Amino acid sequence: MELSIHRYQTGKTRYAHYRQSDVLLSDAGWHCSFCFRYINDFIFKMKAYSHNDRVRFTHYLNPDRIQNVICKGDDLFDMLPEEYTFKEIIGKMGSIPHSYSAVHLPAYLLNNADRYRFLLPGNCKRESSG
């Protein structure tokens, strides 16, 4: 199966949130939408335009709830995993399994561990504000 590449073009590029290929690229890049140090940043992002429709209940924005969800590895919006078959969805339901392994993390993150300790395994606690 062929991969697809989307080059950004002002006024033409549209967001596509679906599988484009079954091919996996090794170490092709990282996207971390919620890699924040501060709980307030999570709240801001959750209320932002692209995610505000997912905040179905005001208690989703409770800082204690957000911290608990982060440490459990659950979805901030109580949504099902974004997978493509019932088998894949069922296989991914529930919390993300805890792991203290740093294997497969970006080298930049590992080389700057002091600065980004909050993103490393075993460090789920976030600061309340920046």
N, CA, C and O atoms as a DFTB+ gen file, in Angstrom:
520 C
 N C O
     1  1       0.843      -1.174       0.000
     2  2       0.000       0.000       0.000
     3  2       0.890       1.240       0.000
     4  3       1.940       1.247       0.642
     5  1       0.485       2.274      -0.705
     6  2       1.277       3.491      -0.782
     7  2       0.986       4.407       0.385
     8  3      -0.126       4.445       0.912
     9  1       2.013       5.146       0.778
    10  2       1.852       6.179       1.791
    11  2       1.371       7.444       1.130
    12  3       1.580       7.654      -0.065
    13  1       0.729       8.280       1.903
    14  2       0.360       9.580       1.365
    15  2       1.050      10.666       2.174
    16  3       1.221      10.540       3.386
    17  1       1.434      11.711       1.505
    18  2       2.077      12.848       2.146
    19  2       1.192      14.055       1.907
    20  3       0.702      14.268       0.798
    21  1       0.992      14.828       2.932
    22  2       0.189      16.037       2.812
    23  2       1.094      17.229       3.052
    24  3       1.475      17.505       4.189
    25  1       1.438      17.934       1.987
    26  2       2.227      19.155       2.106
    27  2       1.270      20.306       2.353
    28  3       0.272      20.473       1.652
    29  1       1.595      21.090       3.361
    30  2       0.728      22.206       3.712
    31  2       0.707      23.254       2.614
    32  3       1.752      23.706       2.148
    33  1      -0.502      23.636       2.207
    34  2      -0.699      24.705       1.240
    35  2      -1.769      25.635       1.789
    36  3      -2.903      25.215       2.018
    37  1      -1.413      26.888       2.000
    38  2      -2.343      27.864       2.558
    39  2      -3.647      27.883       1.771
    40  3      -3.660      28.031       0.549
    41  1      -4.735      27.729       2.502
    42  2      -6.052      27.776       1.886
    43  2      -6.494      26.490       1.224
    44  3      -7.653      26.379       0.823
    45  1      -5.611      25.516       1.094
    46  2      -5.960      24.262       0.426
    47  2      -5.901      23.052       1.353
    48  3      -6.731      22.149       1.245
    49  1      -4.935      23.026       2.256
    50  2      -4.741      21.863       3.120
    51  2      -5.882      21.760       4.120
    52  3      -6.233      22.739       4.778
    53  1      -6.444      20.596       4.227
    54  2      -7.519      20.320       5.182
    55  2      -7.077      19.210       6.113
    56  3      -6.314      18.320       5.735
    57  1      -7.570      19.282       7.335
    58  2      -7.235      18.278       8.334
    59  2      -7.939      16.970       8.004
    60  3      -9.135      16.968       7.713
    61  1      -7.221      15.876       8.046
    62  2      -7.798      14.550       7.793
    63  2      -7.448      13.655       8.966
    64  3      -6.285      13.295       9.151
    65  1      -8.444      13.295       9.756
    66  2      -8.197      12.488      10.950
    67  2      -8.681      11.064      10.709
    68  3      -9.676      10.617      11.280
    69  1      -7.971      10.390       9.873
    70  2      -8.308       8.997       9.591
    71  2      -7.068       8.307       9.052
    72  3      -6.112       8.951       8.622
    73  1      -7.106       7.001       9.083
    74  2      -5.971       6.230       8.598
    75  2      -5.802       6.454       7.107
    76  3      -6.758       6.365       6.338
    77  1      -4.582       6.743       6.715
    78  2      -4.296       6.996       5.311
    79  2      -3.556       5.816       4.686
    80  3      -3.467       5.711       3.463
    81  1      -3.028       4.932       5.527
    82  2      -2.248       3.810       5.009
    83  2      -2.093       2.773       6.108
    84  3      -2.230       3.092       7.289
    85  1      -1.811       1.548       5.731
    86  2      -1.497       0.510       6.698
    87  2       0.001       0.362       6.894
    88  3       0.445      -0.499       7.653
    89  1       0.775       1.180       6.228
    90  2       2.230       1.126       6.322
    91  2       2.691       1.965       7.502
    92  3       2.239       3.097       7.679
    93  1       3.591       1.413       8.312
    94  2       4.153       2.142       9.442
    95  2       5.554       2.603       9.103
    96  3       6.339       1.853       8.523
    97  1       5.866       3.823       9.460
    98  2       7.203       4.359       9.245
    99  2       7.945       4.356      10.576
   100  3       7.434       4.879      11.567
   101  1       9.114       3.789      10.611
   102  2       9.902       3.734      11.832
   103  2      10.530       5.093      12.111
   104  3      11.163       5.684      11.237
   105  1      10.349       5.589      13.344
   106  2      10.936       6.863      13.787
   107  2      10.690       7.983      12.782
   108  3      11.590       8.776      12.505
   109  1       9.491       8.052      12.241
   110  2       9.189       9.046      11.223
   111  2       8.840      10.399      11.818
   112  3       8.877      11.407      11.112
   113  1       8.510      10.444      13.075
   114  2       8.145      11.704      13.706
   115  2       7.220      11.469      14.882
   116  3       6.670      10.383      15.061
   117  1       7.067      12.489      15.658
   118  2       6.224      12.405      16.847
   119  2       5.259      13.573      16.864
   120  3       5.602      14.692      16.483
   121  1       4.053      13.293      17.310
   122  2       3.057      14.335      17.524
   123  2       2.478      14.087      18.910
   124  3       1.940      13.014      19.184
   125  1       2.588      15.058      19.760
   126  2       2.083      14.893      21.126
   127  2       1.155      16.063      21.440
   128  3       1.610      17.144      21.812
   129  1      -0.121      15.841      21.290
   130  2      -1.108      16.908      21.458
   131  2      -1.276      17.372      22.892
   132  3      -1.662      18.516      23.128
   133  1      -0.995      16.514      23.846
   134  2      -1.240      16.844      25.247
   135  2      -0.005      16.609      26.107
   136  3      -0.120      16.084      27.214
   137  1       1.151      16.980      25.628
   138  2       2.406      16.832      26.388
   139  2       2.685      18.098      27.189
   140  3       3.681      18.781      26.950
   141  1       1.827      18.405      28.114
   142  2       1.943      19.640      28.865
   143  2       2.494      19.411      30.261
   144  3       2.270      18.365      30.869
   145  1       3.218      20.405      30.758
   146  2       3.755      20.383      32.122
   147  2       2.681      20.814      33.130
   148  3       2.673      20.342      34.267
   149  1       1.788      21.697      32.719
   150  2       0.839      22.310      33.649
   151  2      -0.602      21.902      33.353
   152  3      -1.007      21.818      32.194
   153  1      -1.361      21.653      34.403
   154  2      -2.778      21.297      34.282
   155  2      -3.543      22.391      33.545
   156  3      -4.434      22.094      32.750
   157  1      -3.204      23.650      33.799
   158  2      -3.895      24.754      33.127
   159  2      -3.764      24.664      31.608
   160  3      -4.678      25.059      30.883
   161  1      -2.634      24.147      31.123
   162  2      -2.457      23.987      29.679
   163  2      -3.381      22.903      29.124
   164  3      -3.876      23.021      28.003
   165  1      -3.615      21.846      29.908
   166  2      -4.569      20.808      29.501
   167  2      -5.964      21.417      29.376
   168  3      -6.670      21.171      28.397
   169  1      -6.356      22.209      30.370
   170  2      -7.683      22.829      30.370
   171  2      -7.830      23.764      29.165
   172  3      -8.852      23.742      28.481
   173  1      -6.804      24.584      28.910
   174  2      -6.852      25.488      27.757
   175  2      -7.036      24.708      26.459
   176  3      -7.871      25.065      25.628
   177  1      -6.260      23.649      26.291
   178  2      -6.334      22.846      25.061
   179  2      -7.697      22.171      24.928
   180  3      -8.260      22.107      23.835
   181  1      -8.224      21.666      26.047
   182  2      -9.517      20.991      26.002
   183  2     -10.634      21.959      25.610
   184  3     -11.603      21.555      24.966
   185  1     -10.510      23.213      25.989
   186  2     -11.522      24.217      25.671
   187  2     -11.284      24.888      24.323
   188  3     -12.135      25.638      23.845
   189  1     -10.127      24.622      23.706
   190  2      -9.782      25.253      22.439
   191  2     -10.741      24.819      21.340
   192  3     -11.425      23.801      21.450
   193  1     -10.772      25.603      20.298
   194  2     -11.710      25.396      19.191
   195  2     -11.763      23.957      18.692
   196  3     -12.846      23.403      18.506
   197  1     -10.602      23.352      18.476
   198  2     -10.603      22.025      17.850
   199  2     -11.037      20.910      18.797
   200  3     -11.270      19.788      18.348
   201  1     -11.150      21.189      20.082
   202  2     -11.532      20.140      21.032
   203  2     -12.762      20.489      21.859
   204  3     -13.230      19.656      22.635
   205  1     -13.301      21.704      21.713
   206  2     -14.382      22.123      22.605
   207  2     -15.640      21.273      22.476
   208  3     -16.410      21.175      23.431
   209  1     -15.864      20.661      21.327
   210  2     -17.048      19.804      21.170
   211  2     -16.920      18.506      21.955
   212  3     -17.916      17.818      22.176
   213  1     -15.710      18.163      22.380
   214  2     -15.493      16.932      23.151
   215  2     -15.729      17.125      24.645
   216  3     -15.867      16.147      25.380
   217  1     -15.776      18.378      25.103
   218  2     -16.027      18.667      26.522
   219  2     -17.538      18.659      26.720
   220  3     -18.192      19.703      26.733
   221  1     -18.072      17.451      26.875
   222  2     -19.519      17.277      26.972
   223  2     -20.061      17.626      28.351
   224  3     -21.247      17.922      28.496
   225  1     -19.193      17.593      29.374
   226  2     -19.603      17.885      30.742
   227  2     -18.569      18.804      31.374
   228  3     -17.372      18.645      31.133
   229  1     -19.012      19.763      32.177
   230  2     -18.080      20.722      32.791
   231  2     -17.092      20.044      33.727
   232  3     -15.983      20.544      33.913
   233  1     -17.472      18.912      34.321
   234  2     -16.542      18.246      35.249
   235  2     -15.312      17.690      34.531
   236  3     -14.321      17.356      35.180
   237  1     -15.361      17.584      33.192
   238  2     -14.173      17.155      32.438
   239  2     -13.006      18.109      32.667
   240  3     -11.848      17.707      32.554
   241  1     -13.302      19.379      32.990
   242  2     -12.271      20.406      33.152
   243  2     -11.777      20.541      34.588
   244  3     -10.964      21.418      34.882
   245  1     -12.255      19.685      35.483
   246  2     -11.818      19.721      36.872
   247  2     -10.351      19.296      36.956
   248  3     -10.001      18.201      36.516
   249  1      -9.478      20.163      37.523
   250  2      -8.050      19.842      37.587
   251  2      -7.728      18.510      38.268
   252  3      -6.829      17.799      37.821
   253  1      -8.441      18.161      39.334
   254  2      -8.192      16.880      40.011
   255  2      -8.556      15.711      39.093
   256  3      -7.848      14.705      39.058
   257  1      -9.656      15.842      38.352
   258  2     -10.040      14.794      37.409
   259  2      -8.990      14.644      36.318
   260  3      -8.603      13.528      35.970
   261  1      -8.531      15.766      35.780
   262  2      -7.537      15.720      34.703
   263  2      -6.267      15.031      35.182
   264  3      -5.715      14.189      34.473
   265  1      -5.794      15.382      36.385
   266  2      -4.594      14.750      36.920
   267  2      -4.790      13.249      37.084
   268  3      -3.896      12.468      36.756
   269  1      -5.939      12.844      37.582
   270  2      -6.239      11.429      37.768
   271  2      -6.279      10.693      36.423
   272  3      -5.757       9.584      36.306
   273  1      -6.889      11.302      35.423
   274  2      -6.980      10.699      34.085
   275  2      -5.589      10.526      33.483
   276  3      -5.294       9.491      32.886
   277  1      -4.735      11.535      33.637
   278  2      -3.367      11.453      33.114
   279  2      -2.633      10.269      33.734
   280  3      -2.025       9.470      33.021
   281  1      -2.690      10.155      35.052
   282  2      -1.954       9.085      35.740
   283  2      -2.521       7.698      35.448
   284  3      -1.782       6.714      35.467
   285  1      -3.812       7.610      35.181
   286  2      -4.415       6.319      34.845
   287  2      -4.193       5.946      33.390
   288  3      -4.313       4.777      33.023
   289  1      -3.868       6.936      32.550
   290  2      -3.693       6.667      31.128
   291  2      -5.010       6.589      30.384
   292  3      -5.089       5.970      29.323
   293  1      -6.047       7.212      30.931
   294  2      -7.359       7.202      30.286
   295  2      -7.488       8.375      29.320
   296  3      -6.607       9.232      29.254
   297  1      -8.581       8.410      28.579
   298  2      -8.835       9.482      27.633
   299  2      -9.459      10.664      28.357
   300  3     -10.414      10.487      29.114
   301  1      -8.937      11.871      28.139
   302  2      -9.440      13.067      28.809
   303  2     -10.907      13.343      28.518
   304  3     -11.587      13.982      29.321
   305  1     -11.403      12.870      27.382
   306  2     -12.771      13.147      26.970
   307  2     -13.670      11.920      27.099
   308  3     -14.802      11.934      26.616
   309  1     -13.179      10.852      27.747
   310  2     -13.935       9.599      27.884
   311  2     -14.390       9.061      26.526
   312  3     -15.496       8.537      26.394
   313  1     -13.528       9.196      25.526
   314  2     -13.852       8.717      24.185
   315  2     -13.246       7.335      23.962
   316  3     -12.277       6.949      24.616
   317  1     -13.836       6.606      23.031
   318  2     -13.270       5.323      22.634
   319  2     -11.962       5.570      21.881
   320  3     -11.774       6.634      21.292
   321  1     -11.075       4.601      21.899
   322  2      -9.837       4.750      21.111
   323  2     -10.164       4.948      19.638
   324  3     -11.161       4.428      19.136
   325  1      -9.319       5.702      18.957
   326  2      -9.540       5.944      17.536
   327  2      -8.869       4.839      16.737
   328  3      -7.721       4.963      16.312
   329  1      -9.606       3.763      16.545
   330  2      -9.132       2.614      15.789
   331  2     -10.122       2.360      14.671
   332  3     -11.081       3.114      14.505
   333  1      -9.900       1.309      13.905
   334  2     -10.623       1.199      12.658
   335  2     -11.440      -0.075      12.472
   336  3     -12.186      -0.190      11.500
   337  1     -11.314      -1.024      13.378
   338  2     -12.180      -2.194      13.339
   339  2     -12.664      -2.438      14.759
   340  3     -12.045      -1.971      15.716
   341  1     -13.764      -3.167      14.904
   342  2     -14.254      -3.470      16.238
   343  2     -13.204      -4.242      17.035
   344  3     -13.045      -4.020      18.236
   345  1     -12.498      -5.138      16.374
   346  2     -11.436      -5.902      17.046
   347  2     -10.357      -4.968      17.594
   348  3      -9.906      -5.135      18.727
   349  1      -9.942      -3.981      16.786
   350  2      -8.919      -3.036      17.240
   351  2      -9.438      -2.152      18.374
   352  3      -8.713      -1.888      19.334
   353  1     -10.681      -1.696      18.270
   354  2     -11.260      -0.862      19.333
   355  2     -11.317      -1.643      20.638
   356  3     -10.868      -1.152      21.674
   357  1     -11.858      -2.841      20.600
   358  2     -11.993      -3.660      21.809
   359  2     -10.617      -3.960      22.391
   360  3     -10.441      -3.949      23.609
   361  1      -9.654      -4.224      21.535
   362  2      -8.297      -4.508      21.999
   363  2      -7.626      -3.342      22.684
   364  3      -6.696      -3.539      23.465
   365  1      -8.083      -2.111      22.407
   366  2      -7.457      -0.926      22.994
   367  2      -8.307      -0.259      24.060
   368  3      -7.909       0.778      24.591
   369  1      -9.455      -0.815      24.389
   370  2     -10.315      -0.184      25.382
   371  2      -9.663      -0.263      26.752
   372  3      -8.958      -1.218      27.075
   373  1      -9.917       0.762      27.541
   374  2      -9.369       0.817      28.888
   375  2      -8.141       1.698      28.944
   376  3      -7.758       2.329      27.959
   377  1      -7.538       1.728      30.105
   378  2      -6.373       2.573      30.341
   379  2      -5.178       2.083      29.544
   380  3      -5.091       0.912      29.172
   381  1      -4.261       3.003      29.292
   382  2      -2.999       2.642      28.656
   383  2      -2.175       1.893      29.697
   384  3      -2.010       2.399      30.807
   385  1      -1.656       0.724      29.391
   386  2      -0.875      -0.026      30.385
   387  2       0.339       0.789      30.852
   388  3       1.012       1.444      30.056
   389  1       0.599       0.730      32.160
   390  2       1.750       1.443      32.723
   391  2       3.041       0.762      32.304
   392  3       3.127      -0.465      32.256
   393  1       4.026       1.562      32.007
   394  2       5.337       1.052      31.640
   395  2       6.387       2.030      32.130
   396  3       6.224       3.243      32.006
   397  1       7.465       1.498      32.687
   398  2       8.567       2.348      33.117
   399  2       9.717       2.270      32.128
   400  3      10.849       2.622      32.456
   401  1       9.433       1.816      30.935
   402  2      10.440       1.697      29.894
   403  2      10.508       2.995      29.095
   404  3       9.479       3.610      28.815
   405  1      11.698       3.403      28.736
   406  2      11.879       4.586      27.894
   407  2      12.209       4.185      26.459
   408  3      12.611       5.021      25.649
   409  1      12.037       2.902      26.151
   410  2      12.306       2.425      24.799
   411  2      11.312       3.073      23.839
   412  3      10.134       3.213      24.166
   413  1      11.768       3.459      22.689
   414  2      10.955       4.051      21.626
   415  2      10.516       5.482      21.911
   416  3       9.636       6.000      21.222
   417  1      11.100       6.126      22.898
   418  2      10.827       7.545      23.101
   419  2      11.774       8.349      22.223
   420  3      12.868       7.880      21.907
   421  1      11.373       9.552      21.823
   422  2      12.253      10.362      20.973
   423  2      13.589      10.642      21.653
   424  3      13.633      10.903      22.855
   425  1      14.668      10.587      20.893
   426  2      16.008      10.814      21.432
   427  2      16.110      12.188      22.079
   428  3      16.755      12.333      23.117
   429  1      15.484      13.199      21.482
   430  2      15.551      14.546      22.045
   431  2      14.988      14.570      23.463
   432  3      15.542      15.215      24.353
   433  1      13.886      13.863      23.659
   434  2      13.271      13.790      24.987
   435  2      14.216      13.127      25.984
   436  3      14.387      13.615      27.101
   437  1      14.820      12.033      25.586
   438  2      15.748      11.323      26.474
   439  2      17.007      12.143      26.745
   440  3      17.527      12.125      27.861
   441  1      17.505      12.862      25.733
   442  2      18.702      13.676      25.903
   443  2      18.451      14.930      26.728
   444  3      19.397      15.564      27.195
   445  1      17.192      15.293      26.909
   446  2      16.816      16.464      27.699
   447  2      15.880      16.060      28.838
   448  3      14.905      16.749      29.137
   449  1      16.195      14.939      29.459
   450  2      15.326      14.346      30.476
   451  2      15.061      15.283      31.652
   452  3      13.955      15.283      32.193
   453  1      16.045      16.078      32.059
   454  2      15.820      16.987      33.183
   455  2      14.739      18.015      32.859
   456  3      13.912      18.346      33.709
   457  1      14.752      18.505      31.656
   458  2      13.794      19.523      31.237
   459  2      12.397      18.942      31.029
   460  3      11.398      19.615      31.281
   461  1      12.330      17.690      30.567
   462  2      11.042      17.072      30.229
   463  2      10.726      15.853      31.089
   464  3      10.071      14.918      30.626
   465  1      11.179      15.859      32.315
   466  2      10.960      14.726      33.223
   467  2       9.483      14.355      33.335
   468  3       9.145      13.179      33.468
   469  1       8.607      15.355      33.283
   470  2       7.165      15.121      33.423
   471  2       6.592      14.253      32.301
   472  3       5.484      13.736      32.440
   473  1       7.315      14.082      31.202
   474  2       6.851      13.251      30.091
   475  2       7.405      11.837      30.132
   476  3       6.985      10.981      29.354
   477  1       8.334      11.590      31.024
   478  2       8.986      10.282      31.074
   479  2       8.179       9.305      31.917
   480  3       7.431       9.717      32.803
   481  1       8.326       8.022      31.647
   482  2       7.585       7.011      32.404
   483  2       7.788       7.165      33.912
   484  3       8.900       7.400      34.386
   485  1       6.690       7.028      34.647
   486  2       6.733       7.120      36.103
   487  2       6.564       8.522      36.637
   488  3       6.628       8.724      37.850
   489  1       6.351       9.496      35.773
   490  2       6.228      10.896      36.202
   491  2       4.937      11.507      35.699
   492  3       4.973      12.459      34.920
   493  1       3.815      10.993      36.117
   494  2       2.533      11.464      35.582
   495  2       2.033      12.724      36.277
   496  3       1.126      13.376      35.759
   497  1       2.580      13.087      37.416
   498  2       2.081      14.261      38.143
   499  2       2.441      15.529      37.412
   500  3       3.590      15.728      37.018
   501  1       1.443      16.401      37.229
   502  2       1.646      17.683      36.561
   503  2       1.533      18.818      37.574
   504  3       0.877      18.678      38.607
   505  1       2.168      19.924      37.272
   506  2       2.092      21.103      38.115
   507  2       0.777      21.826      37.810
   508  3       0.248      21.732      36.702
   509  1       0.257      22.550      38.811
   510  2      -1.054      23.171      38.616
   511  2      -1.037      24.365      37.678
   512  3      -1.991      24.573      36.929
   513  1       0.038      25.158      37.706
   514  2       0.102      26.307      36.800
   515  2       1.545      26.699      36.556
   516  3       2.446      26.306      37.297
   517  1       1.754      27.490      35.492
   518  2       3.102      27.861      35.091
   519  2       3.494      29.261      35.416
   520  3       4.615      29.673      35.118
